[in-house]
């Protein structure tokens, strides 16, 4: 039971990392120091997508699920609602590259907006 709970926590951390990678640039508006955490996260997320690698959280989650005696994602809220967001069935190398470009594009727009707002307020 503890392994299953830990696996669910890993999935939530994974989802939070994905959300942070895509939208974390907005934190830079309020707290500038977030840029030092967010930029590496964006680069890591894009690199994983471009290279077709697995995030290290994925094998950890699978190991925890196997240790709990679970073979799949058929039970529970997290497995039913959150896992398909992180692991879409139709995930291909082309889609991963598109997702990587999406992460970079969104963040370029956010940081462009941050820089524009900062330079405009400095006048």
Residue, then its C-alpha position, 0 to 999 in steps of 0.5 A: x500500500x505504501x508503494x502505491x501511495x509513493x507511486x501516486x505522489x511521484x505522478x503528482x510530482x511529475x505533473x507539477x514539474x510539467x506544469x511548472x516547465x510550461x507555465x513557471x515563467x509567470x512566477x518570474x513576474x513576482x519573484x525574479x529568483x524563480x528564473x534560476x529554477x525555471x530555465x533549467x526545468x524548461x531546458x530539461x523538459x524540452x531536452x527530454x521531448x526532443x531526444x525521446x528520453x524517459x523522465x527519471x520519474x517514470x522508471x521510479x513510478x513504474x518500480x514503485x507500482x511493481x513493488x506495490x503489486x500493481x501492474x497497471x493504471x486501472x485503479x484510482x483517481x490518479x491513474x484514471x485522470x492524471x496519468x493519461x495527461x502525462x503518458x498519452x497513448x498516441x505519444x510519438x517521436x513527432x508529437x514529443x518534438x511538437x511538445x518540446x517546441x510548445x514548451x519552448x515557445x510558451x516560455x519564450x512568449x512568457x519571458x518576452x512579456x516579462x522583459x517587455x514589462x520590466x523595461x517598460x516599467x523602468x522608463 
